[in-house]
Amino acid sequence: MVKKRVPDWLNSSLWSSAPPPDDERLLRYASKYASADDGDGDGWPEAASDPPAPAAAAARPPPPPAPTRVVARGEPAGAARAGNDEENGDAEGPSGEEFARQAQLLAELSKKVVNVRELRRIVSPGIPDGAGVRPTVWKLLLGYLPSDRGLWSSELAKKRSQYKNLKAEVLMNPSEITRRLDKSTSCDNEESKFQRRGILKRSEITHGEHPLCLGKSSIWNQFFQDAEIVQQIDRDVKRTHPDMDFFSGDSAYAKANQDALRNILILFAKLNPGIRYVQGMNEILAPLFFVFRTDPDEENAAAAEADTFFCFVELLSGLRDNFCQQLDNSVVGIRSTITRLSQLLKEHDEELWRHLEVTTKVNPQFYAFRWITLLLTQEFSFTDILHIWDTLLSDPEGPQETLLRICCTMLILVRRRLLAGDFTANLKLLQHYPSMNISHLLYVANKLRSKPSG
């Protein structure tokens, strides 16, 4: 088969830097691979590695904060270890293009009414490090903040109050519900109080409020049914990014963050009985909460749990079919989504598609299931995840289509190694994807939007 010529739009010196000798992974699926050289004339370049850039914390719009990396108050020194470029050394400063985009971004956010369409265009390549506005931008992209800046304060106050009431109502222990009900219905007169002074009063508990009641309407029966899900959430929350002190450890700060993740996931499960909790949702929740909790604005950072809950609900509303097992084999289920990825690869690189799925018989489900359902949170460093999510959230039609293009690009950028590998080597490579230049990855993925095969 004749190999395709290297597309002209990829023949740029911008991507010609040589990769480092080892690909370092910062997440728990850590592994190293020897990086391949570029320029082999196979039609697509290998990905050039790039040292991770500093994690950008976000803030409210103008006056803009100084372009510096923000660490959350009270956060242990290693909390953002995965995104701290100083530990990796030799970080390049922002380019002129990034400064220009940062100026555009801050100018757009300073307007009385933000043009969300223009905002999506500006942040599509990623939010410049140091801009300090990622939480504000994400809230706008997810529809949590209205475009009119004058309404922000009232909307945030209303949502945060609503979340507080939801927690009080949904997360209350049945014992507390029964106690309050008993207290509200008590109508003992003064005489009976004097007569019963010193004697423990026996509460009148209805059948539905008794802990041993198995009725469907019993608050205790529902409580015990939820216990298994709560235990699963507890286990997953404790395993969330164990390499980051922000999420893991014995500090009060880490435990408070774990409690917030736990509350959000339990509340979501109770309010969405059709989906409840699916293992891995904690990994999707983590970037949202990290960005909002590290907001330089203290008031916003303190309300990160409430803000994260509503943004998490909005994000999953467009992805919920991937988590619904009953829809797995439907046209909107996860298997259908993986098939679309396979078709996309065939469209843009049929030779690679044939080698993977026909010759070596690497079923896309073996690697793409995790890529898609967890929004790539397990494949790259935490800092890179934030940049990828800038692009995912900026798509006006939702993150799904952009996600598939990025996944397709991930395959194309390691095509030489895949074409040289057998089933075992290719599966290992794709299940432990090497680190790479994320800007290059997003650039090529954007080109696939309008580049047909040929």
Contacts in CASP RR format, 6 or more apart in sequence:
PFRMAT RR
TARGET T0000
AUTHOR 0000-0000-0000
METHOD contacts of the structure
MODEL  1
MVKKRVPDWLNSSLWSSAPPPDDERLLRYASKYASADDGDGDGWPEAASD
PPAPAAAAARPPPPPAPTRVVARGEPAGAARAGNDEENGDAEGPSGEEFA
RQAQLLAELSKKVVNVRELRRIVSPGIPDGAGVRPTVWKLLLGYLPSDRG
LWSSELAKKRSQYKNLKAEVLMNPSEITRRLDKSTSCDNEESKFQRRGIL
KRSEITHGEHPLCLGKSSIWNQFFQDAEIVQQIDRDVKRTHPDMDFFSGD
SAYAKANQDALRNILILFAKLNPGIRYVQGMNEILAPLFFVFRTDPDEEN
AAAAEADTFFCFVELLSGLRDNFCQQLDNSVVGIRSTITRLSQLLKEHDE
ELWRHLEVTTKVNPQFYAFRWITLLLTQEFSFTDILHIWDTLLSDPEGPQ
ETLLRICCTMLILVRRRLLAGDFTANLKLLQHYPSMNISHLLYVANKLRS
KPSG
1 351 0 8 1.000
3 41 0 8 1.000
3 42 0 8 1.000
3 43 0 8 1.000
3 351 0 8 1.000
4 43 0 8 1.000
4 349 0 8 1.000
4 351 0 8 1.000
4 454 0 8 1.000
5 43 0 8 1.000
6 41 0 8 1.000
6 43 0 8 1.000
6 44 0 8 1.000
6 45 0 8 1.000
7 43 0 8 1.000
7 451 0 8 1.000
9 447 0 8 1.000
9 451 0 8 1.000
10 44 0 8 1.000
10 45 0 8 1.000
10 444 0 8 1.000
10 447 0 8 1.000
14 440 0 8 1.000
15 38 0 8 1.000
15 45 0 8 1.000
15 48 0 8 1.000
15 437 0 8 1.000
15 440 0 8 1.000
16 38 0 8 1.000
16 48 0 8 1.000
17 48 0 8 1.000
17 50 0 8 1.000
17 437 0 8 1.000
18 37 0 8 1.000
18 38 0 8 1.000
18 48 0 8 1.000
19 35 0 8 1.000
19 36 0 8 1.000
19 37 0 8 1.000
19 38 0 8 1.000
19 46 0 8 1.000
19 47 0 8 1.000
19 48 0 8 1.000
19 49 0 8 1.000
19 436 0 8 1.000
20 35 0 8 1.000
20 49 0 8 1.000
21 34 0 8 1.000
21 35 0 8 1.000
22 32 0 8 1.000
22 33 0 8 1.000
22 34 0 8 1.000
22 35 0 8 1.000
23 32 0 8 1.000
23 33 0 8 1.000
23 35 0 8 1.000
23 49 0 8 1.000
23 434 0 8 1.000
23 435 0 8 1.000
23 436 0 8 1.000
24 30 0 8 1.000
24 32 0 8 1.000
24 435 0 8 1.000
25 31 0 8 1.000
25 32 0 8 1.000
25 381 0 8 1.000
25 432 0 8 1.000
25 435 0 8 1.000
26 52 0 8 1.000
26 81 0 8 1.000
26 82 0 8 1.000
26 83 0 8 1.000
26 243 0 8 1.000
26 381 0 8 1.000
26 382 0 8 1.000
27 82 0 8 1.000
27 241 0 8 1.000
27 243 0 8 1.000
27 378 0 8 1.000
27 380 0 8 1.000
27 381 0 8 1.000
27 382 0 8 1.000
28 239 0 8 1.000
28 241 0 8 1.000
28 242 0 8 1.000
28 243 0 8 1.000
29 378 0 8 1.000
29 379 0 8 1.000
29 431 0 8 1.000
29 432 0 8 1.000
31 432 0 8 1.000
33 429 0 8 1.000
33 432 0 8 1.000
33 434 0 8 1.000
35 46 0 8 1.000
35 49 0 8 1.000
35 434 0 8 1.000
36 46 0 8 1.000
36 414 0 8 1.000
36 416 0 8 1.000
36 417 0 8 1.000
37 46 0 8 1.000
38 45 0 8 1.000
38 46 0 8 1.000
38 48 0 8 1.000
39 45 0 8 1.000
39 46 0 8 1.000
40 46 0 8 1.000
40 416 0 8 1.000
42 415 0 8 1.000
42 416 0 8 1.000
42 419 0 8 1.000
43 415 0 8 1.000
44 349 0 8 1.000
44 412 0 8 1.000
44 413 0 8 1.000
44 415 0 8 1.000
44 416 0 8 1.000
45 413 0 8 1.000
46 413 0 8 1.000
46 414 0 8 1.000
46 416 0 8 1.000
46 417 0 8 1.000
47 413 0 8 1.000
47 414 0 8 1.000
47 434 0 8 1.000
47 436 0 8 1.000
47 437 0 8 1.000
47 440 0 8 1.000
47 441 0 8 1.000
48 436 0 8 1.000
48 437 0 8 1.000
48 440 0 8 1.000
49 434 0 8 1.000
49 435 0 8 1.000
49 436 0 8 1.000
49 437 0 8 1.000
50 436 0 8 1.000
50 437 0 8 1.000
50 438 0 8 1.000
50 439 0 8 1.000
50 440 0 8 1.000
51 85 0 8 1.000
51 88 0 8 1.000
51 89 0 8 1.000
51 90 0 8 1.000
51 91 0 8 1.000
51 92 0 8 1.000
52 82 0 8 1.000
52 83 0 8 1.000
52 85 0 8 1.000
52 88 0 8 1.000
52 381 0 8 1.000
52 383 0 8 1.000
52 384 0 8 1.000
53 83 0 8 1.000
53 85 0 8 1.000
53 91 0 8 1.000
53 129 0 8 1.000
53 383 0 8 1.000
53 387 0 8 1.000
54 69 0 8 1.000
54 83 0 8 1.000
54 84 0 8 1.000
54 85 0 8 1.000
54 86 0 8 1.000
54 91 0 8 1.000
54 129 0 8 1.000
54 130 0 8 1.000
54 383 0 8 1.000
55 69 0 8 1.000
55 80 0 8 1.000
55 82 0 8 1.000
55 83 0 8 1.000
55 84 0 8 1.000
55 294 0 8 1.000
55 382 0 8 1.000
55 383 0 8 1.000
55 386 0 8 1.000
56 69 0 8 1.000
56 70 0 8 1.000
56 127 0 8 1.000
56 128 0 8 1.000
56 129 0 8 1.000
56 130 0 8 1.000
56 131 0 8 1.000
56 132 0 8 1.000
56 134 0 8 1.000
56 386 0 8 1.000
57 69 0 8 1.000
57 70 0 8 1.000
57 71 0 8 1.000
57 72 0 8 1.000
57 132 0 8 1.000
57 134 0 8 1.000
57 135 0 8 1.000
57 291 0 8 1.000
57 294 0 8 1.000
57 295 0 8 1.000
57 296 0 8 1.000
58 132 0 8 1.000
58 133 0 8 1.000
58 134 0 8 1.000
58 135 0 8 1.000
58 136 0 8 1.000
58 137 0 8 1.000
58 138 0 8 1.000
58 291 0 8 1.000
58 292 0 8 1.000
58 294 0 8 1.000
58 295 0 8 1.000
58 296 0 8 1.000
59 65 0 8 1.000
59 70 0 8 1.000
59 132 0 8 1.000
59 133 0 8 1.000
59 135 0 8 1.000
59 136 0 8 1.000
59 295 0 8 1.000
59 296 0 8 1.000
59 297 0 8 1.000
59 300 0 8 1.000
60 133 0 8 1.000
60 136 0 8 1.000
60 152 0 8 1.000
60 295 0 8 1.000
60 297 0 8 1.000
60 300 0 8 1.000
61 106 0 8 1.000
61 109 0 8 1.000
61 110 0 8 1.000
61 133 0 8 1.000
61 136 0 8 1.000
61 149 0 8 1.000
62 106 0 8 1.000
62 109 0 8 1.000
62 110 0 8 1.000
64 106 0 8 1.000
64 131 0 8 1.000
64 132 0 8 1.000
64 133 0 8 1.000
65 132 0 8 1.000
65 296 0 8 1.000
67 94 0 8 1.000
67 102 0 8 1.000
67 129 0 8 1.000
67 130 0 8 1.000
67 131 0 8 1.000
67 132 0 8 1.000
68 130 0 8 1.000
69 80 0 8 1.000
69 84 0 8 1.000
69 129 0 8 1.000
69 130 0 8 1.000
70 132 0 8 1.000
70 294 0 8 1.000
70 295 0 8 1.000
70 296 0 8 1.000
71 79 0 8 1.000
71 80 0 8 1.000
71 294 0 8 1.000
72 79 0 8 1.000
72 246 0 8 1.000
72 253 0 8 1.000
72 293 0 8 1.000
72 294 0 8 1.000
72 301 0 8 1.000
73 298 0 8 1.000
73 301 0 8 1.000
74 253 0 8 1.000
75 245 0 8 1.000
75 246 0 8 1.000
75 253 0 8 1.000
75 294 0 8 1.000
76 245 0 8 1.000
76 246 0 8 1.000
76 251 0 8 1.000
76 253 0 8 1.000
76 254 0 8 1.000
77 245 0 8 1.000
78 84 0 8 1.000
78 244 0 8 1.000
78 245 0 8 1.000
79 244 0 8 1.000
79 245 0 8 1.000
79 246 0 8 1.000
79 253 0 8 1.000
79 254 0 8 1.000
80 244 0 8 1.000
80 246 0 8 1.000
80 294 0 8 1.000
80 382 0 8 1.000
81 87 0 8 1.000
81 243 0 8 1.000
81 244 0 8 1.000
81 245 0 8 1.000
82 241 0 8 1.000
82 243 0 8 1.000
82 244 0 8 1.000
82 381 0 8 1.000
82 382 0 8 1.000
82 383 0 8 1.000
83 381 0 8 1.000
83 382 0 8 1.000
83 383 0 8 1.000
85 91 0 8 1.000
85 383 0 8 1.000
94 102 0 8 1.000
94 128 0 8 1.000
94 129 0 8 1.000
94 130 0 8 1.000
98 128 0 8 1.000
98 129 0 8 1.000
99 128 0 8 1.000
101 122 0 8 1.000
101 125 0 8 1.000
101 128 0 8 1.000
102 128 0 8 1.000
102 130 0 8 1.000
102 131 0 8 1.000
104 122 0 8 1.000
105 119 0 8 1.000
105 122 0 8 1.000
105 123 0 8 1.000
105 127 0 8 1.000
105 128 0 8 1.000
105 131 0 8 1.000
105 133 0 8 1.000
105 137 0 8 1.000
106 131 0 8 1.000
106 133 0 8 1.000
108 114 0 8 1.000
108 115 0 8 1.000
108 118 0 8 1.000
108 119 0 8 1.000
108 122 0 8 1.000
109 119 0 8 1.000
109 133 0 8 1.000
109 136 0 8 1.000
109 137 0 8 1.000
111 149 0 8 1.000
112 148 0 8 1.000
112 149 0 8 1.000
112 150 0 8 1.000
113 147 0 8 1.000
113 148 0 8 1.000
113 149 0 8 1.000
114 140 0 8 1.000
114 147 0 8 1.000
114 148 0 8 1.000
114 149 0 8 1.000
115 147 0 8 1.000
116 140 0 8 1.000
116 141 0 8 1.000
116 147 0 8 1.000
117 396 0 8 1.000
119 137 0 8 1.000
119 140 0 8 1.000
119 141 0 8 1.000
119 394 0 8 1.000
120 141 0 8 1.000
120 394 0 8 1.000
120 395 0 8 1.000
120 396 0 8 1.000
121 394 0 8 1.000
123 137 0 8 1.000
123 141 0 8 1.000
123 390 0 8 1.000
123 391 0 8 1.000
123 394 0 8 1.000
124 390 0 8 1.000
124 391 0 8 1.000
124 394 0 8 1.000
124 395 0 8 1.000
124 446 0 8 1.000
125 390 0 8 1.000
125 391 0 8 1.000
125 439 0 8 1.000
125 442 0 8 1.000
125 443 0 8 1.000
125 446 0 8 1.000
126 387 0 8 1.000
126 390 0 8 1.000
126 391 0 8 1.000
126 394 0 8 1.000
126 442 0 8 1.000
127 133 0 8 1.000
127 134 0 8 1.000
127 137 0 8 1.000
127 387 0 8 1.000
127 390 0 8 1.000
132 296 0 8 1.000
134 291 0 8 1.000
134 386 0 8 1.000
134 390 0 8 1.000
135 291 0 8 1.000
135 292 0 8 1.000
135 294 0 8 1.000
135 295 0 8 1.000
135 300 0 8 1.000
135 307 0 8 1.000
136 145 0 8 1.000
137 390 0 8 1.000
138 288 0 8 1.000
138 291 0 8 1.000
138 292 0 8 1.000
138 311 0 8 1.000
138 389 0 8 1.000
138 393 0 8 1.000
139 145 0 8 1.000
139 307 0 8 1.000
139 311 0 8 1.000
140 147 0 8 1.000
141 393 0 8 1.000
141 394 0 8 1.000
142 311 0 8 1.000
142 314 0 8 1.000
142 315 0 8 1.000
142 393 0 8 1.000
143 314 0 8 1.000
144 159 0 8 1.000
144 307 0 8 1.000
144 310 0 8 1.000
144 311 0 8 1.000
144 314 0 8 1.000
145 152 0 8 1.000
145 155 0 8 1.000
145 156 0 8 1.000
146 152 0 8 1.000
146 155 0 8 1.000
156 300 0 8 1.000
156 303 0 8 1.000
156 307 0 8 1.000
159 306 0 8 1.000
159 307 0 8 1.000
159 310 0 8 1.000
160 303 0 8 1.000
160 306 0 8 1.000
160 307 0 8 1.000
163 305 0 8 1.000
163 306 0 8 1.000
163 309 0 8 1.000
163 310 0 8 1.000
164 306 0 8 1.000
166 267 0 8 1.000
166 271 0 8 1.000
167 263 0 8 1.000
167 267 0 8 1.000
170 267 0 8 1.000
170 270 0 8 1.000
170 271 0 8 1.000
171 263 0 8 1.000
171 266 0 8 1.000
171 267 0 8 1.000
171 270 0 8 1.000
173 223 0 8 1.000
174 209 0 8 1.000
174 211 0 8 1.000
174 219 0 8 1.000
174 220 0 8 1.000
174 223 0 8 1.000
177 209 0 8 1.000
177 219 0 8 1.000
178 203 0 8 1.000
178 205 0 8 1.000
178 209 0 8 1.000
178 219 0 8 1.000
181 209 0 8 1.000
182 203 0 8 1.000
182 204 0 8 1.000
182 205 0 8 1.000
188 196 0 8 1.000
207 213 0 8 1.000
208 215 0 8 1.000
208 217 0 8 1.000
208 218 0 8 1.000
208 219 0 8 1.000
208 220 0 8 1.000
209 218 0 8 1.000
209 219 0 8 1.000
209 220 0 8 1.000
210 218 0 8 1.000
210 220 0 8 1.000
211 220 0 8 1.000
212 220 0 8 1.000
213 220 0 8 1.000
213 221 0 8 1.000
214 221 0 8 1.000
215 221 0 8 1.000
226 266 0 8 1.000
226 269 0 8 1.000
226 270 0 8 1.000
229 266 0 8 1.000
229 269 0 8 1.000
229 276 0 8 1.000
229 277 0 8 1.000
230 266 0 8 1.000
232 277 0 8 1.000
232 279 0 8 1.000
233 262 0 8 1.000
233 265 0 8 1.000
233 266 0 8 1.000
233 269 0 8 1.000
233 277 0 8 1.000
233 282 0 8 1.000
234 262 0 8 1.000
236 265 0 8 1.000
236 279 0 8 1.000
236 280 0 8 1.000
236 281 0 8 1.000
236 282 0 8 1.000
237 258 0 8 1.000
237 261 0 8 1.000
237 262 0 8 1.000
237 265 0 8 1.000
237 282 0 8 1.000
238 248 0 8 1.000
238 258 0 8 1.000
239 282 0 8 1.000
240 247 0 8 1.000
240 248 0 8 1.000
240 258 0 8 1.000
240 261 0 8 1.000
240 282 0 8 1.000
240 283 0 8 1.000
240 286 0 8 1.000
241 247 0 8 1.000
241 248 0 8 1.000
241 286 0 8 1.000
241 382 0 8 1.000
242 248 0 8 1.000
244 382 0 8 1.000
245 251 0 8 1.000
245 253 0 8 1.000
245 254 0 8 1.000
246 253 0 8 1.000
246 254 0 8 1.000
246 257 0 8 1.000
246 290 0 8 1.000
246 293 0 8 1.000
246 294 0 8 1.000
247 254 0 8 1.000
247 257 0 8 1.000
247 258 0 8 1.000
247 261 0 8 1.000
247 286 0 8 1.000
247 290 0 8 1.000
248 254 0 8 1.000
249 255 0 8 1.000
257 289 0 8 1.000
257 293 0 8 1.000
260 289 0 8 1.000
260 293 0 8 1.000
260 304 0 8 1.000
260 305 0 8 1.000
260 308 0 8 1.000
261 282 0 8 1.000
261 285 0 8 1.000
261 286 0 8 1.000
261 289 0 8 1.000
263 305 0 8 1.000
264 285 0 8 1.000
264 289 0 8 1.000
264 305 0 8 1.000
264 308 0 8 1.000
264 309 0 8 1.000
264 312 0 8 1.000
265 277 0 8 1.000
265 281 0 8 1.000
265 282 0 8 1.000
265 285 0 8 1.000
266 277 0 8 1.000
267 309 0 8 1.000
268 277 0 8 1.000
268 281 0 8 1.000
268 309 0 8 1.000
268 312 0 8 1.000
268 313 0 8 1.000
268 316 0 8 1.000
269 275 0 8 1.000
269 276 0 8 1.000
269 277 0 8 1.000
272 320 0 8 1.000
274 324 0 8 1.000
275 316 0 8 1.000
275 320 0 8 1.000
275 323 0 8 1.000
275 324 0 8 1.000
278 323 0 8 1.000
280 373 0 8 1.000
280 374 0 8 1.000
281 316 0 8 1.000
281 323 0 8 1.000
283 374 0 8 1.000
283 377 0 8 1.000
283 378 0 8 1.000
284 312 0 8 1.000
284 315 0 8 1.000
284 316 0 8 1.000
284 374 0 8 1.000
284 375 0 8 1.000
284 377 0 8 1.000
285 308 0 8 1.000
285 312 0 8 1.000
286 377 0 8 1.000
287 377 0 8 1.000
287 382 0 8 1.000
287 385 0 8 1.000
287 386 0 8 1.000
287 389 0 8 1.000
288 308 0 8 1.000
288 311 0 8 1.000
288 312 0 8 1.000
288 315 0 8 1.000
289 304 0 8 1.000
289 305 0 8 1.000
289 308 0 8 1.000
290 382 0 8 1.000
291 386 0 8 1.000
292 300 0 8 1.000
292 301 0 8 1.000
292 304 0 8 1.000
292 307 0 8 1.000
292 308 0 8 1.000
292 311 0 8 1.000
293 301 0 8 1.000
293 304 0 8 1.000
293 308 0 8 1.000
294 301 0 8 1.000
295 301 0 8 1.000
295 304 0 8 1.000
300 307 0 8 1.000
315 393 0 8 1.000
315 399 0 8 1.000
316 323 0 8 1.000
318 398 0 8 1.000
318 399 0 8 1.000
318 400 0 8 1.000
319 375 0 8 1.000
319 399 0 8 1.000
319 400 0 8 1.000
321 327 0 8 1.000
321 330 0 8 1.000
321 332 0 8 1.000
321 333 0 8 1.000
321 334 0 8 1.000
322 333 0 8 1.000
322 334 0 8 1.000
322 337 0 8 1.000
322 372 0 8 1.000
322 373 0 8 1.000
323 373 0 8 1.000
324 333 0 8 1.000
327 333 0 8 1.000
327 334 0 8 1.000
328 334 0 8 1.000
328 335 0 8 1.000
329 335 0 8 1.000
330 336 0 8 1.000
334 369 0 8 1.000
334 372 0 8 1.000
334 373 0 8 1.000
335 365 0 8 1.000
337 372 0 8 1.000
337 400 0 8 1.000
337 404 0 8 1.000
338 364 0 8 1.000
338 365 0 8 1.000
338 368 0 8 1.000
338 369 0 8 1.000
338 372 0 8 1.000
339 364 0 8 1.000
340 404 0 8 1.000
341 364 0 8 1.000
341 368 0 8 1.000
341 372 0 8 1.000
341 404 0 8 1.000
341 407 0 8 1.000
341 408 0 8 1.000
342 353 0 8 1.000
342 357 0 8 1.000
342 364 0 8 1.000
344 404 0 8 1.000
344 405 0 8 1.000
344 408 0 8 1.000
344 448 0 8 1.000
345 352 0 8 1.000
345 353 0 8 1.000
345 356 0 8 1.000
345 408 0 8 1.000
345 411 0 8 1.000
345 412 0 8 1.000
346 353 0 8 1.000
346 354 0 8 1.000
347 452 0 8 1.000
347 453 0 8 1.000
348 408 0 8 1.000
348 412 0 8 1.000
348 448 0 8 1.000
348 451 0 8 1.000
348 452 0 8 1.000
348 453 0 8 1.000
349 411 0 8 1.000
349 412 0 8 1.000
349 415 0 8 1.000
349 453 0 8 1.000
350 453 0 8 1.000
351 419 0 8 1.000
352 411 0 8 1.000
352 412 0 8 1.000
352 415 0 8 1.000
352 418 0 8 1.000
352 419 0 8 1.000
355 418 0 8 1.000
355 419 0 8 1.000
356 362 0 8 1.000
356 364 0 8 1.000
356 411 0 8 1.000
356 418 0 8 1.000
356 426 0 8 1.000
357 363 0 8 1.000
357 364 0 8 1.000
360 421 0 8 1.000
360 422 0 8 1.000
360 423 0 8 1.000
360 426 0 8 1.000
361 423 0 8 1.000
362 423 0 8 1.000
362 426 0 8 1.000
362 427 0 8 1.000
362 430 0 8 1.000
366 427 0 8 1.000
366 430 0 8 1.000
366 431 0 8 1.000
367 427 0 8 1.000
367 430 0 8 1.000
367 431 0 8 1.000
368 407 0 8 1.000
370 378 0 8 1.000
370 379 0 8 1.000
370 431 0 8 1.000
371 379 0 8 1.000
371 407 0 8 1.000
371 410 0 8 1.000
372 403 0 8 1.000
372 404 0 8 1.000
372 407 0 8 1.000
375 389 0 8 1.000
375 392 0 8 1.000
375 399 0 8 1.000
375 403 0 8 1.000
376 385 0 8 1.000
376 388 0 8 1.000
376 403 0 8 1.000
376 406 0 8 1.000
376 407 0 8 1.000
377 385 0 8 1.000
379 410 0 8 1.000
379 433 0 8 1.000
380 388 0 8 1.000
380 433 0 8 1.000
380 435 0 8 1.000
380 438 0 8 1.000
381 435 0 8 1.000
384 435 0 8 1.000
384 438 0 8 1.000
387 438 0 8 1.000
387 439 0 8 1.000
387 442 0 8 1.000
388 406 0 8 1.000
388 438 0 8 1.000
388 441 0 8 1.000
388 442 0 8 1.000
391 402 0 8 1.000
391 406 0 8 1.000
391 442 0 8 1.000
391 445 0 8 1.000
391 446 0 8 1.000
392 398 0 8 1.000
392 399 0 8 1.000
392 402 0 8 1.000
392 403 0 8 1.000
392 406 0 8 1.000
393 399 0 8 1.000
394 402 0 8 1.000
395 401 0 8 1.000
395 402 0 8 1.000
402 445 0 8 1.000
405 445 0 8 1.000
405 446 0 8 1.000
405 448 0 8 1.000
405 449 0 8 1.000
406 441 0 8 1.000
406 442 0 8 1.000
406 445 0 8 1.000
408 445 0 8 1.000
408 448 0 8 1.000
409 441 0 8 1.000
409 444 0 8 1.000
409 445 0 8 1.000
409 448 0 8 1.000
410 433 0 8 1.000
410 441 0 8 1.000
411 418 0 8 1.000
411 430 0 8 1.000
412 444 0 8 1.000
413 436 0 8 1.000
413 440 0 8 1.000
413 441 0 8 1.000
413 444 0 8 1.000
414 429 0 8 1.000
414 433 0 8 1.000
414 434 0 8 1.000
417 425 0 8 1.000
417 429 0 8 1.000
418 426 0 8 1.000
418 429 0 8 1.000
418 430 0 8 1.000
END
